[in-house]
């Protein structure tokens, strides 16, 4: 399998490279992985003046899977939108047709004391947020900042979804729910936004094709509240780009740290882009304190979803559990009585467990 590794910026290289090493070590189906690295984000701008260099995009199109670190540099919000490091990832997802972002939030029992919530609230947490990736205000037009006749600046972004975009992510959600506990919660803001009214109508229509799946609807504000109040009531949540971005980060804190969360972005085929949910964290880059487990667990998702290697994916997850059971912790999940280790040591411990 051809796997493109995009370390990116900040802590991206620190977590992506051990994840790539774990990927190769864990494979059980005789895969030969051909790994290639390329720049993206701030590294892409430095190398080719573009957050998504054409050479990187071409390699991605020729790859069976992509392992991504993070994109973002200090002060990048001051740059024009098209030149921000994060724009490279958005364009790559769009170019490859990766419209479905799978973001699991699982609380390992060993980390129950690291969660922000009481143990009785989060014990047994195992949910999946399915975020639509190619639409919404992230891509809708018109967008930008202009100046009106009175000299006042006006910012505009357009929240937009077509029926076909909603329908395909809804089908993905129902198919996923069938593989789990057959419960799907669709999150929208249909009481205020016309685009979300369409979202609810289309998801409901698609739901009639899956009578074996229990479909519920929640407004996004209520969903945010219930994620903190009764998180274990959820199994699969399907929602739009912006709401999924926000809710999945909220769900991250239920698990102890955003550093624990992997993700997979898929289209119609098996090719996917795999990345930890966290960002580039430039303030801690190079200090050997980042948590690599979200990136390592993303490698498990790569094996499961793109390589059809369930045994290999399970080996990675078991190795992570073993390391946590031994009490090893990076700074973000460190609690009294556990052993504080750095990024490199945590990656090496998972490799040793494998």
N, C-alpha and C positions, 0 to 999 in steps of 0.2 A: 504494500500500500504506500502511495505517495502522501506524506504528511507534511504540510507546510507549517513551520513554526514561526510565528510572528511575535517576538518578545516585546516589541513596542517600547514604552517609556516607563520612567519611574521604577517601581518595584516589578514591572512586567517581566524583565529579563530574569530577576531573582526567583520568580515563581514559575515561569514558563519552562526554564531549562530543567529543573528537577522533575517537573511534570512530564516532560518529554522522556527523561531517563526512566521514569516509572512506567510510562507507556510501553516502552520497548521491553522492559524486564517482565512485565505482567502478562504479555500476550501468550495465549495457550493454544492457539489454533494453527501454529506454524506460519504466522504472518512474518514476512520480511518487510520491515518498515524502512522506507527511504525518506529520511528527514532532511528538509532544506530550510534554511533560515532566510528571511527577507525583512526589510524595514517597513514600518507603518507608523502613522501618527507623527509625533515630533521627530522620531528617527527617520521617517520618510521625508519630512521637510528638509532635514539636515542632509540627507543623501541625494535627494532629487528635486527638492523644492515643492513637494506635493505630499500631503498626508497619506495619499494612496498612490504611490508611484505606479506607472503603467506596468513596469516589470513585475511588481508585486502582485498586481491584479491578474496578470497573465499566469503567473505561477499558481495563484489560487484557483483559477479556472482549470488548470491541469492537474490539480490535486484531488485526492479522494477524501481528505479531511484537513482541517486547519486547526491548529492549537495556538491560541491567542493569549498574550499576557495582559497588557493594558495600554491605553493611549491617553496621553495628557501630560502637559508640562506646566510648571508654575507660571501663572499670569496668562494662560491661554485664552481666558474669557475676554481679554482685551483685543484679541486678534479678530480679523474679519471671519465670519462664520465658515466660509469655504476653506480657510487656511488653518482652522483649529485642528489640533491632532485628532480629536474625536470624530471629525468629519470623515476621516479615512475609514473608520469602522462602519459608520452609517452607509457610506457609499459601497463598501464591499458587500455588506448584507444585501443591499438593494441589487447590486450587479449580479450576485449569485442566486438571487431569488429566494433568499433565506427569510421566510416570513413568519416562522413559528419559533418562538424563544421559550424553551423549557427551563424553568427555574425551580428546582426542588428545594424545599426547606425541611430538613430532617434534623431533629435534635438527638444527638448521640447521648445515651444515658450518662456517659462519663462527663459530659459537659453541662449537666442540668444546673449546677451551681454557677455556671458562667452566664446563664441567661439573665436578661433584665427582669424577667417575670418570676413569680413564685413557682416552685416546682410542680405544685398540683395543677397549675394552669397549663404548663407546656409539656408535661410528661406524656410521651407517646406521640409527639408531634411528627407528622409525616405528610406533607402536602406538596402539591405541584402548582405553581403559577405558570400559566401558558399565556405569554405576552405576544400580541401581534406586532410585527417588526417593520413592516414596509409602508404603513400609512400613518394617519393621525397628524397632529400638528408638527411632527418632526419632518414631514415631507410635503405637507399641504401648501399650495400656492393660492393667493399671493402671500408673501412674507417679506419682512424687512422693516427698516426704520426710515420714515420720511418726515418732512417738515411741512406743516400745513400753511395756509395763506397768512395766518397770524404769527408764524415763526415758531410754533410749538411742535416739538418732536412727537411723533406717533409711531408706536410699535405695533406690528400686525403679524400674527401667525394664524394659519387657517387649519382648523380641525376638520379633516375630510376622510371619509371612508366610502368606498363603493360597495354595492351589494355583494359583488363577487369576492372582494377582499374579506368581508365579514363572513361570508359563507364558508370559505376555505379554512379559516382559523376555527370556526365553529365545528366543522367536521373533524378537524384535528383534535379539538377538545373532547368531543364525544367519543372518538376512537380511543383516546387516552383513558377516559373515564371507564370505558369497558374493560380495560386491562387492570384497573385498580378496584375501587369499591362501588363503581357505577353511580357516583354522585358528581354533578357538575354545577358549579355556581358561576353564572355570568355576571360580571361587574360592569356597570355603566353609569351614566348620569342622565337617564332618559327623562327625568322630570324637569330638566332645564334645557338640555342640548338636543337640537333636532337630529344631529348626526348620531347621537346615542339612542334616540328613539328608533331610528332605523336599525341600529345595532341590535336592540332588544327584539324588534320584530323579526329580523332575519335569523337570529339565534333560536328564537321560538319556533320558526318555521323548520329549521334544520332539526330541531329537537324531535319533531314528529316522526323523523326517520329512525330515531333511536328510542323506542318506547321502553326499553329495558334500562335506560339511564334516567335518574331523577334529576330534573333540571330546576334550579332555583335562580332568582335574580336578586341582586343587591345594588343599591346606589353606592358609588365609590366611597362616600363619606361614612356610610353605615358599615361597609366592608372593612374600612380602616379601623373602625371602632371594634368590630367583632374579631378582627385578627388579634387584638390585644385582650379582649374579654373572653372569647371562647375559640381559640385558634384550632383546637383539635376537632371542632365541628366541620372544618373544611377538608376536602380531599383534593379536587382539581378546581382551580379558578381560571377562567378564561376571560381576558380583558384586552383593552386596546393598548397602544404603544405607551402613551404617557402614564395611564393609570397603572399599567403593569410595571413600568419603571419604578414608580413610587412604592407600590404595595410590596414588590419583591424585596426592596431594601428594608421596608418595615419588618417583613417576615424574617429577614436575616438576623435581626436582633433577638428574635425568639430562640434562635439556635445557639446563642452565645456570642457570635461574631460574624460579620459579613465576610470575614476571611475564610469561613468554612463552606461558603456556598459556591457550587459549580453551576454551569449552565450550558445548554446546547441550542444552537440556532440551525434549523433545518428547513428545507424546501420540500419539493415533491419527491425527491430521490433520497439516497442514503448519504450523500455528501453533507457534512455539517461543519459548523464553526464552533469550537469549544473553548470556553473562557471562564475564569472566575468572575463572580458578579462584582467584586470590588473594583475600584478604579486604580489609577497609577500612583496615588499617594506620594507625590514628589517630596513631601516633607520628611518621609522616612526612608526614601530610596538610598541604597548603598549602606545602610546601617545594620543589615542582617537581622532585622527584627520582624519582617513581614511574615504573615502566615501563608505557607505554600499549599495548605491542604485543599483550599477551594480549587486551585489549579490542578492539583493531583487528582482530585475527584472528578474534574472535568475530563481528564484522561480516561477515567473509568467510563464516563458517558460516551466518549469517543469509541472505546472498544465495544460497548453495548450497542450503540445505534448505527455507527458507520462500518465497524468491522464485524458485526454479528458475533462477537466473542463475549458471551454472557459470563463464561467461567473466568476470563481474564478480568472483566469488570468487577466481578465478585471478589477476586483476589485482591484488587486494589482496595476496595472498601473494607475487606477484612484486615488488611495491613494497617489501614488508618485506625480502625478500631483497636487493634493490638497496641499501636503506639500510644493512643490516648489512654488505654487501660494501664499502660506502664507509667502513666503520670507525666508524660512529656507535654509541654505546653509552650507555644509562642506567647509573646507579651499580651496579645489581644484576648487570649482565653486563659491566662494564668490566674490561678486562685491559690489561696494558702494551702500548703501541703503538697503542691505539685512542683515539678521540676521545670524551670525556665530554660528554654533552648532557643537558638537562633534559627533563621530560615534554612541555612545550609544543613545544620544538624538535624532539623526536622525532616527535610527531604532525605537525608542519608538514613535516618531511622526507618522511614517507610520502605526504602530500598532494602535495608537489612531484614525487615519483617517479611518482605516478599521472598 
